Amino acid sequence: MRANLRVHIAPVGFHVNRVTDPIIQERADKVYLVTHYSHDRAAKYMEKIIKVLRREKLVSIEKVTTDIWDLFECLKCYKAIMQHEGKTAHIYINVSTGSKIASIAGTLACMIWKGTPYYSHIDYDNIKKDPSDGLPDERIVSTTQLPVYSIDKPRTESLLILKALSNIKGGKMKKRKLIEYLENQGIIDSELSAAAKHSKLKVLLAPMTVGSLDNPLVEVEYRGRQSDVILTNQGESTLKIFE
């Protein structure tokens, strides 16, 4: 299969044209249709969407399932698709279909893994039903590509720290224990003095605390060398996304 494919990802909800029109108009090469599970309430919509798209003879139509009501499951699904397609593919995600959670995840996925989200506008004053199947036959007024801002992946050292904390009950670890862990991972030189090791840890924690004041990934309870490093909710979420 050639490189630079135009790959669309579209969650399937209770619209047909809102899914198919942008794919056809933008001459997509490959489509991933995302649904909650195989036989959910949107199954009839999925069947019709596939029927319409097959008439267009696209390179490939893939059907994938995920929990469209879980942000992290949606992100995991989009990440797998985007990484599978590789850096040469142009990824477009429809954020006007499916659940609101799936739409939020689609926008975030584009920010993190470099894609383009788009939104299809419906003429709500003229929604009709297809007499052959009773499904909505909505008219798409326009499709707009949305601007996104880059979200950078945390440093490898930061992810190692988050993972270490997540494996501890309560997400809390003594600084000295965290230093020992980072020594075993080759992040902190075991030949350094105790003071130098603590200084190195302070540098590693800085972008996760001071550098993230609004949403710190970790917090530090200062008690000298007995200080605790604590995983925050933001840090736990970050690990789920980037691990």
Secondary structure, DSSP 8 states (H G I E B T S, - for coil): --SS-EEEEEE-SS-SHHHHHHHHHTT-SEEEEEESSTTSTTHHHHHHHHHHHHHTT-SEEEEEE--TT-HHHHHHHHHHHHHHH-TTSEEEEE-SSS-HHHHHHHHHHHHHHT-EEEEEEE-GGG-EE-TTT--EE--EEEEEE----------HHHHHHHHHHHTSGGGEEEHHHHHHHHHHTTSS-TTS-HHHHHHHHHHHHGGGTGGGSSS-SEEEE--GGG-EEEE-HHHHHHHHHH-
